[in-house]
Amino acid sequence: MQETRQNKISRLLQKELSLIFQEQTRAMHGVMVSVTQVRISPDLSICTTHLSIFPSERGQEILSNIEQNNKSIRYALGQRVRNQLRIVPELRFFIDDSLDYIEKIDSLLKK
């Protein structure tokens, strides 16, 4: 269970990461990246981020691109939160496929 400080930092990082991805994907037409969940470790050193990527067919390609640009994303995040955090956490990205799962369940229920 996360504590109050972890929750505040998680919300801050989710907001700032979503703004960073919004700026970066603006140039890529037809692609949308949403930050669905952010969890931070108790020592505030690791940030686990779940991303919802549209279209989901290009999810792995976009995720690998994000992982290649991890350092620049972390730098941009550090520039945005430098007054709130002393150390910018290590970023780890995962695909959140819950929407695809819900869509699959809906299609099975309609049959």
Secondary structure, DSSP 8 states (H G I E B T S, - for coil): ---HHHHHHHHHHHHHHHHHHHHHHTSSTT-EEEEEEEEE-TTS-EEEEEEEEESGGGHHHHHHHHHHTHHHHHHHHHHHHTTT-SS--EEEEEE--HHHHHHHHHHHHH-
